[in-house]
Structures are given as structure tokens and as C-alpha cells.
Amino acid sequence: MDTKKILAAVGVALLALLPVASAQGVNLNGLQVRPLEAEFISNISTAVDTDPVLYVKYFGSGGAATTTMAVEADSNLTFVVDGAAYAGFECPVSGALGGIIDVSDAACDTLGEVVDVINSTSTSFGTGYFRAVIAAGLRGDSSNATFIADAADTEVLRPEGDVVFWDTSALDDVQIGAWDYTKGIQNYISGKKLTPSPFEDETTVLLYGHENITNAGTITNTEVHCVVEKYKDGGLSTETDRVIYLEAAAATTATGLVNEFINAGGLACEGGKLFLRVLASGADTTAQTLFLNGYRYPRQK
């Protein structure tokens, strides 16, 4: 056999044995090599008002037809347990607690404030407790009139919890996350408690993103966020947000792609949740197609 061919074959074999960098995958002449134990991620959104902003779940023995969370027409949240107003929290506080969060009040007009109120009840509260996490959003994002209204329902009793969606007619931005949407709050809980750092043991890698929105206002940037969250069961939570990529977004009805990093192994988010957001203002986003794919794998520490 030709000596050069032998050396080339040995070189390829040695490359296959090299440890994969913890930050991302590798690419060899167009061949994408994913780390061991990597799990593929892919999400798509083809309609407005379908971007998840909160996941909420009830832990307790409430009746299936009488324990609900409703998103009202004004985006306020109303909680009922066993047919009665929930007495574990309210915002703003005024007399007896009644399970209503008025998102127009300065005490609860951000996502961080809303989830902190919901998560404030002790796990030993007599009638059970609710837990909430932020999905495709940040603690500082406004909650004032930005949730889409739905009928009072019992989805808070499901293992994956209830999903609250962004109201695109109020929030012109659109966003899509890189986690398993079908699991909902199960991505964030362990047993009956919030996981303090839900993505701490994972690396999430974005390979490809696609955005196409219809908006007659101003469309500025496409951002990729890596958010390391610290949830406190029964207390106040925190987060550290990093924008790991930014580019000018496509014009209305045009398609923009985040595909510059495919051959470099993708954009990696260590120990946090990753989501893509398109910033728009001045007009409603009336149509959208968002797509992303990538993978996640156990984080090497």
C-alpha cells in the first residue's frame, strides 16, 4: 500500500480518538461530528402567539375540574384551587391573598417578578403550591399586557404544566427556544421542586436558525441568548444573560439565517438555556416562521 495513504488513514483514525472540545462539536471537511451522548434538538413555530413565555404547574391534591390557572384578557393571571381563589399569593398584596397577579402593577410587571410571586409559596402550604419558570424570555422582559388570553383550564395539573404564550400583538418581538417543548416545565423541575440551575449539566449547541416575520414597523436584530438561571424554590430567583451572537435581522417577509457557525461546530451555550429572538417594534408581528436545530449533551466540567 502507498505510504501516504497509510499515513492518511492513521491520521483520520487518530482524529477520531481525540477528545471533543466541551464548547462545541467539530467539523472535518463538511462532516459534522457530534459529541458522545449528544441529543438532537429541533423546534419550529409557524404562527404568531405561539412562543412560550412561562411554564406553570400546580403541586397538590386539587380537583381536576376545579384547580385552574387562567390568563385573562388583560394578561392578568388568576389562580383557583378546589374551586376557591388561591390563598398562597397575590400581586400586588392588598388584604387577604387571593391568587391574582395584576401584571400592570409595578410590583409584578416583569417576568422575573411574576415567577417570583408564583414561586414564593412554601412547599408545605396547606392547599398545595404553584411553580413557574420563564421559557423563551428574560427576567427583565415586560409582563404588562404581553400574555395571550386563554380559557381557564386545568393544564397546570399536567406533568408538563400549563404554557403561557407571548401576545405578539403586544410584544412585537418573536422568539424560539432550544429545548424539548413537549416537556414544558419538566425541563426545570426535579420531583416536586424547582431545579436550582435547570441546564447546569448540559451544553446546548445551535447549528442553524431561520427567521421570517411580517412586521410593518422597525425590525432590528436577531439575537441568540444563553441564560444561566438560578431558581430558588419558595424564594427569589436570578439569571445571567449573555448574548452570544447578534446580526441584523432580515426585512419584513424576508428570510434571515443564523448558519455561520455550522462548519465551526455551532454556537455553544454552557450550562444555560438557549433561545433565538428577533427584535421588532412599532407594529404588530402578524406572521412568523421560526426554526432552529442543534443538539445538547452532558457538560464536561
Secondary structure, 3 states (H helix, E strand, C coil): CCHHHHHHHHHHHHHHHCCCCCCCCEEECCEEECCCCCEEEEEEECCCCCCEEEEEEEECCCCCCCCEEEECCCCCEEEEECCEECCCCCECCCCCCCCEECCCCCCCCEHHHHHHHHCCCCCCCCCCEEEEEECCCCCCCECCCCECCCCCECHHHCCCCEEEEECCCCCCCEEEECCCHHHHHHHCEECCEECCCCCCCEEEEEEEEEEEEEECCEEEEEEEEEEEEECCCCCCCEEEEEEEEEEECCCCCCCEEECCCHHHCCEEEECCEEEEEEEEECCCEEEEEEEEEEEEEECCC
